[in-house]
Amino acid sequence: MKYTSTRDSSVRVSAAKAIAAGISPDGGLFVPCEIPVLTKEDISLMCDMDYPRRAAFVIGKYLDDYTQVELLEACRAAYSPEKFGDEDPCPISCILPNEYILELWHGPTCAFKDMALQLLPRLLAMAVKKEGISDESVILVATSGDTGKAALEGFCDVEGTRIIVYFPNDGVSKMQKLQMTTQKGKNTGVCAIDGNFDDAQNGVKKIFAAPDVKERLSAAGMRLTSANSINWGRLVPQIAYYVSAYCNMVAGSEIENGDEVNVCVPTGNFGNILAAWYAKKMGIPIKKLICASNANNVLTDFLSTGIYDKNRPFYMTSSPSMDILISSNLERLLYHLSGDCMEVKGYMELLGTSGRYEVSENIKELISTDFACGFCTEEQTAATINRTFTDCNYLCDTHTAVAVHVYSEYLSKEKDGRKVIVASTANPYKFADRVYAAVTGEECEGGGFEIMDRLNAITDADIPVPLSELRNAQIRHKNYCEPEDMVSELYRMLGA
Ligand SMILES: *Cc1c(COP(=O)(O)O)cnc(C)c1O
């Protein structure tokens, strides 16, 4: 299986090369030249497998330059019960007769990015070896909170890698700071920046672009890489959990193999829902993909009109991981639907210059067969958390609530008797203050452990171990620097 670029059809690379490189030199994203197929028999076979086997099977269809032994070993290590608390890292929970919640947040940081970031480092380490690169990979991340911690956990003690995270000292929550500064691992480095997120991000961009940094690290046997959400190695693990969720529904006799289901996903960067689209195209019987947005509803408008326009107000919502105006993974969908990299390149150029483009009639029509969409206001998010807790005795976080609400709106418009899998992307304790306010109607200032304890006192939901452990965790990273000293701090942390 070869990969091409969304912006240059002459590109042909192996999966390992696509993962090691991250982004194509033409600025496009790597996409598989064809989408592999799963038959009904494959699904039956997978019903009898555990999660790591299912994941290795699905991922192996895309990464055919990795052996099954390599993939299975990586998946066993990534999705171990020690890290996810159970044999099944992403169980489903039925909250209404036709409505199932796919819990993607049982990993070490209690949010769905663990599902990808636990596996990516292993895929990357193998890719680098296959490409004949002997240098250690140094992953640099600037974070506004959650991604940094998920990357630290994912790369922690993965051989051949080092991970360095910069965060704005006053730009992350108390809990997020604690999560990062208590990070274990011989190969991890964390540094607070005296500045905001943009300062941290610009500093990292400068480091990536500096020839002298590259040279000095190379002399020390190291090379810089990024692990951001456009790497194919982050998307492919996500396809596996939609396949596995379907298998769980069949194995649990909720549906027959072959029955159609719907999938509803709270979306920001379009990565998670695109993974569900790949699962559908592989042959998983998914009827509609329902794209759920918060008040930043650029995708709702795009999917319903074909016009993408990022020129609009930006809202800071209670579902911050979806506060995004440029959904970078959408480029992959546009490529697959048009099959024309020049067309995609044109849209992306327009997005860069005017922030707006309109897709062809052909793409609009294809979108309307696969997708439905909707958005959820702040009031509706809180009301949904409250209603789901009261009526279904299920506590969901703010991001998940967006999807639950959008699906209920979809149902009120469409007479659709199919079962739905709603992707749940964070544990409610991760956003305890908003969830507490939604359940009780009372605002509670202060945040931190006190609010988690209060939420715990009024619900059956347990505080997840990775968050409660932070109460007594030892601070291991005390690095702090000015934005202009990020490079020297990098050399110091790496010993280069
Ligand atoms: C990242 C994130 C999302 C959005 O996922 P995309 O792949 O960017 O669409 C939703 N919920 C949570 C909790 C997240 O961390």
The ligand as an SDF file (V2000), in Angstrom:
LIG
                    3D

 15 15  0  0  0  0  0  0  0  0999 V2000
   -9.1370   16.7690   20.5120 C   0  0  0  0  0  0  0  0  0  0  0  0
  -10.4730   16.5930   21.1520 C   0  0  0  0  0  0  0  0  0  0  0  0
  -11.6730   16.6240   20.4030 C   0  0  0  0  0  0  0  0  0  0  0  0
  -11.7080   16.9250   18.9180 C   0  0  0  0  0  0  0  0  0  0  0  0
  -11.1900   15.8850   18.1590 O   0  0  0  0  0  0  0  0  0  0  0  0
  -10.7880   16.1470   16.6380 P   0  0  0  0  0  0  0  0  0  0  0  0
  -10.0950   14.9190   16.2010 O   0  0  0  0  0  0  0  0  0  0  0  0
   -9.8990   17.3550   16.6520 O   0  0  0  0  0  0  0  0  0  0  0  0
  -12.0500   16.4010   15.9060 O   0  0  0  0  0  0  0  0  0  0  0  0
  -12.8800   16.3930   21.0560 C   0  0  0  0  0  0  0  0  0  0  0  0
  -12.9170   16.1710   22.3960 N   0  0  0  0  0  0  0  0  0  0  0  0
  -11.8020   16.1420   23.1510 C   0  0  0  0  0  0  0  0  0  0  0  0
  -11.9170   15.9070   24.6150 C   0  0  0  0  0  0  0  0  0  0  0  0
  -10.5380   16.3380   22.5620 C   0  0  0  0  0  0  0  0  0  0  0  0
   -9.4290   16.3140   23.3340 O   0  0  0  0  0  0  0  0  0  0  0  0
  1  2  1  0
  2  3  1  0
  2 14  2  0
  3  4  1  0
  3 10  2  0
  4  5  1  0
  5  6  1  0
  6  7  2  0
  6  8  1  0
  6  9  1  0
 10 11  1  0
 11 12  2  0
 12 13  1  0
 12 14  1  0
 14 15  1  0
M  END
$$$$
